[in-house]
Amino acid sequence: MILPRQVFRKLVFTAFIVGLLGALVGLSVGAADFAARVVDYSNLGAGIYGVPDAVLGPPTKWIKEPGGPGVPSGTYACSMVYGAWNTAPDGSPLIVTIGNTNTPGRIIVEFDPPICDDPANWYGLDFIVFGNAAFVGTGYVRYDTDMATYRVNNNASVTGESVVVAVSPDGTNWYEYSAPTADSYWPTNAFAWNSEAHTWDGELDPTKPVDPALTPSNFAGLYVADAIELYKGSAGGTAYDLAQSGFAWVRYVKLSSKGGEVDALARVRKPLTISEAKNLPDGAVVSLGPSCVTAGSAEFADCCYIQSADRTAAIKVTGRTAEAGCTVLVTGTLDTEAGERVIRASWLGVQQR
């Protein structure tokens, strides 16, 4: 049977998308999760803020603080109250400033493989843009600030600028989002907070968006340690749904502004199963879909065992616990402990008891 040309093209396109999605399933957070290359730019910032490739790779984790009035020099974690700026501890640039108050600028990046519209992703969202916005807090942030005693201000206002985001499959046909604008909500937060040790803890997931049901009012006046828990394992950023654009997939993302900053861009991942997570290497940051606690807080003070809904896989989770019988979501880092695969949790949330 000879298929009509438009039907044939549709089948080929569908096969491409299915194959692409299949290739991405189960991969750990890595180079393919972030923008692959810069393809065009104009009117970027000066010095360390004008290096185009600074937008490539994962969002900022650590920042070199040169010091100033009320703020000692040192290495600071990138957090929702201390946004990316200056350089990394090794001196490499972290963010790009796009344009200025007088003249707009732009930068266009390419994803390889493309970003696909996939309702199965976390919250149905498809990609995330990280800027250097930060919640206004109660005083200066230091490298040793206890985030269990430092608050987001009562308005949950942020410092940041507006970055307009557009997407294209071919670099010619573009869709521009009217909202949200990047470099605003939600500020990047690289790590969980350990309130017992009064220090930063495990990595949060840059491929998991913040729950879109949240609003700034949810964060008003909270201690930062509690505000981080509302991120539910996400590292923050402004997330977008390709369904809004009408494109099934895009390869290019354009960022335009008159003074806003961009740190990184990431594709959104699906919730992983335990089996998929266990096949990944030590050090991979993972976010699991719903799993059942088989042994928990009644048996262990600081760990639990979880299994998949179909009971085909199980894994130990350390650092967080919940009651047996609960359904939980987990974000954490994979490790091997005495030959046993474990997840060192940076966040654990109970969905159902």
C-alpha positions in Angstrom: 0.0 0.0 0.0 1.3 3.4 -0.9 0.7 6.0 1.8 -0.2 9.6 1.1 2.8 11.8 1.5 1.4 13.8 4.4 0.6 10.5 6.3 4.0 9.1 5.5 5.7 12.3 6.9 3.5 12.1 10.0 4.5 8.5 10.6 8.2 9.3 10.2 8.0 12.3 12.5 6.1 10.2 15.1 8.8 7.5 14.9 11.5 10.1 15.4 9.8 11.5 18.5 9.2 8.1 20.0 12.8 7.0 19.3 14.1 10.2 20.8 12.0 10.0 23.9 13.0 6.3 24.3 16.7 7.3 24.1 16.3 9.8 26.8 14.3 7.7 29.3 16.4 6.6 32.2 19.4 8.8 31.5 21.0 10.5 34.5 21.4 14.3 34.7 24.3 14.9 32.2 25.5 17.0 29.3 22.4 16.2 27.2 20.1 17.8 29.8 21.5 21.2 29.2 22.0 23.5 26.2 24.6 22.0 23.8 25.9 25.2 22.2 25.4 28.9 21.6 24.5 29.7 18.0 24.0 33.4 18.0 24.1 36.4 20.4 24.2 40.2 20.4 24.9 43.0 23.0 25.9 40.9 26.0 27.4 42.3 29.2 31.0 43.3 29.8 33.9 41.2 31.1 32.9 38.1 33.0 29.2 38.8 32.2 29.7 38.8 28.4 31.0 35.2 27.9 28.3 33.5 25.8 29.3 29.9 26.8 28.6 30.7 30.4 25.0 29.7 29.7 26.0 26.1 28.8 26.0 23.3 31.3 24.2 23.0 34.6 23.1 25.9 36.8 25.5 27.4 39.3 26.3 25.5 42.5 29.2 27.4 44.1 30.2 31.1 43.9 33.4 33.0 44.7 32.4 35.9 46.9 35.2 38.6 46.9 33.8 40.2 50.1 32.5 43.6 51.0 30.7 45.6 53.7 29.0 43.0 56.0 29.9 40.1 53.7 33.1 38.2 54.2 34.9 36.7 51.2 34.7 33.0 50.7 32.9 30.2 48.8 29.1 30.6 48.9 26.4 28.1 47.8 24.0 29.4 45.1 20.7 29.6 46.9 17.3 31.2 46.7 18.6 34.1 48.8 22.1 34.3 47.2 21.9 34.3 43.4 24.6 33.5 40.9 27.1 36.3 40.1 30.8 37.0 39.8 32.7 33.7 39.1 32.9 30.1 40.2 35.6 29.3 42.8 37.9 28.3 39.9 37.4 31.7 38.3 35.2 30.6 35.4 32.2 32.8 34.5 28.8 31.8 35.7 26.1 34.0 34.1 25.5 36.1 31.0 24.0 39.6 31.1 21.7 40.1 28.1 21.4 43.7 26.9 21.2 46.8 29.1 18.7 49.5 30.0 19.3 51.3 26.7 19.8 48.5 24.2 18.2 45.0 24.2 20.3 41.9 23.7 19.8 38.3 22.9 21.4 34.9 23.0 20.2 31.8 21.1 21.2 28.3 22.3 20.7 24.9 20.7 19.7 21.6 22.4 21.0 18.3 21.0 18.9 16.2 21.0 15.9 18.5 20.8 13.4 19.2 23.6 10.1 17.4 23.2 6.7 18.3 24.3 5.9 15.4 26.8 3.0 15.5 29.2 4.7 12.7 31.2 7.5 15.1 32.3 7.3 16.5 35.8 4.1 18.7 35.9 3.9 18.4 32.1 6.6 21.0 31.7 9.5 20.7 29.2 12.4 23.0 29.9 13.7 25.4 32.5 15.6 28.7 32.3 17.9 29.6 35.3 18.8 33.2 36.0 20.3 34.9 39.0 17.1 36.1 40.8 17.0 35.8 44.6 14.4 36.2 47.3 15.0 39.3 49.4 15.8 38.1 52.9 16.4 39.4 56.4 19.9 40.9 56.2 23.2 40.0 54.5 23.8 36.3 53.5 27.2 34.9 54.6 28.9 31.6 53.7 28.0 30.4 57.2 24.4 31.8 57.4 22.1 29.3 59.1 19.2 28.9 56.6 17.0 27.5 59.4 17.1 31.0 61.1 17.2 33.2 58.0 13.9 34.3 56.5 12.5 35.2 53.1 10.9 38.7 53.5 7.2 39.0 54.2 6.4 39.9 50.5 8.4 37.0 49.1 9.8 39.6 46.6 12.7 38.8 44.4 15.6 40.8 42.9 15.8 40.1 39.2 15.1 41.3 35.7 12.8 40.2 32.9 14.1 37.8 30.3 11.7 36.9 27.4 11.9 33.3 26.1 11.1 32.1 22.6 11.5 28.6 21.0 11.9 27.3 17.5 12.3 23.9 15.9 14.3 25.3 12.9 15.7 28.7 13.9 13.3 30.4 11.5 9.8 29.9 13.0 9.6 31.2 16.5 7.0 31.2 19.3 7.5 33.8 22.0 6.1 33.2 25.5 4.3 36.2 26.9 4.6 34.8 30.4 6.3 33.8 32.5 9.5 35.8 32.0 12.8 34.2 33.2 15.2 35.6 35.8 12.4 35.9 38.3 10.5 33.1 40.0 11.9 30.7 40.9 15.3 31.5 42.3 18.0 28.8 41.8 18.7 26.7 44.9 21.5 24.2 44.3 21.4 22.2 47.6 19.1 20.9 50.3 19.7 22.3 53.9 20.7 20.1 56.8 19.1 21.8 59.8 20.8 19.4 62.3 24.4 20.0 60.9 23.6 23.7 60.0 25.1 23.3 56.6 24.3 22.6 52.9 23.5 19.1 52.1 22.7 17.0 49.0 22.2 18.3 45.5 18.7 19.3 44.2 17.5 18.3 40.7 18.0 21.0 38.0 15.8 18.9 35.6 12.8 18.9 37.9 10.6 22.1 37.9 9.2 23.8 41.0 5.5 22.8 41.5 3.6 25.3 39.3 0.8 25.3 41.9 3.0 27.3 44.2 2.8 31.1 44.4 5.1 33.7 46.0 2.7 34.0 48.9 3.6 30.4 49.9 7.1 31.6 50.6 6.4 34.8 52.4 8.1 35.0 55.8 9.4 31.4 55.7 12.7 30.3 57.0 14.8 29.5 54.0 15.2 25.9 55.2 11.4 25.5 55.0 11.1 27.4 51.7 13.6 24.9 50.2 11.3 22.0 51.2 8.5 23.6 49.1 10.7 23.2 46.0 10.2 19.4 46.4 13.6 18.4 45.3 13.8 21.0 42.5 16.8 23.3 42.0 14.4 26.1 40.9 14.3 28.1 37.6 11.5 29.2 35.4 9.8 26.3 33.6 7.9 26.2 30.3 5.5 23.9 28.5 6.0 23.4 24.8 2.3 22.6 24.3 1.7 26.3 24.6 4.0 26.9 21.6 2.2 24.4 19.3 5.6 22.8 18.5 6.0 19.1 19.2 9.7 19.6 19.6 12.2 22.5 19.5 15.9 22.7 19.0 16.5 26.4 19.7 15.7 28.7 22.6 16.1 32.4 22.3 16.5 34.7 25.3 16.0 38.4 25.0 16.3 41.2 27.6 17.4 44.7 28.5 19.7 43.8 31.4 18.5 40.4 32.6 20.8 37.4 33.4 20.8 33.8 32.3 22.8 31.1 34.1 21.7 27.8 32.4 18.9 26.0 30.5 17.8 22.5 31.2 15.3 20.0 29.7 12.8 18.6 32.2 12.9 14.8 32.9 10.2 12.3 33.6 9.9 10.9 37.1 12.2 7.9 37.2 11.3 4.4 38.4 13.4 2.6 40.9 14.7 0.2 38.3 15.8 3.0 36.0 17.5 4.8 38.9 19.4 1.6 40.0 20.9 1.3 36.5 22.5 4.8 36.8 26.0 5.4 38.1 27.0 6.6 41.5 26.7 10.4 41.8 23.7 10.7 39.5 21.0 13.0 40.8 17.6 11.4 40.4 13.9 12.2 41.2 11.7 9.1 41.6 8.0 8.8 40.9 5.6 7.5 43.5 7.1 4.6 45.6 5.9 2.7 48.6 7.8 2.7 51.9 8.2 -0.9 53.1 10.2 -0.2 56.2 10.6 3.3 57.7 10.6 5.5 60.7 9.4 2.8 63.1 12.3 0.7 62.2 15.0 3.2 61.2 15.8 6.7 62.5 17.5 8.1 59.4 16.6 5.8 56.5 13.9 3.8 54.9 13.3 1.2 52.2 11.0 1.8 49.3 9.7 -0.3 46.4 7.9 0.4 43.1 4.2 0.1 42.9 4.5 -3.2 40.9 6.9 -4.6 43.5 9.6 -5.3 40.9 12.3 -3.1 42.4 13.3 -1.7 45.8 16.1 0.5 47.1 17.4 2.0 50.4 17.0 5.7 51.0 19.3 7.3 53.5 19.1 10.7 55.2 15.3 10.9 55.2 12.6 8.5 56.4 8.8 8.0 56.5 6.3 5.6 57.9 5.9 2.1 56.4 2.9 2.1 54.0 3.3 5.7 52.9 3.6 6.6 49.2 6.6 9.0 48.8 8.5 11.0 46.2 12.3 11.1 46.5 15.1 13.3 45.1 18.6 12.4 45.9 22.0 11.2 44.7 22.8 7.6 43.9 25.5 5.7 45.8 26.7 2.2 46.6 27.0 1.3 50.2 28.6 -2.1 51.1 27.6 -3.4 47.7 24.0 -2.1 48.0 22.6 0.6 45.8 21.2 3.5 47.9 19.8 7.0 47.3 21.2 9.7 49.6 18.0 11.8 49.8 18.1 15.6 49.5 14.3 15.6 49.7 11.5 13.1 50.5 7.9 14.0 50.4 4.9 12.0 51.6 2.1 11.8 49.0 -0.2 9.4 50.8 -0.3 7.7 54.2 
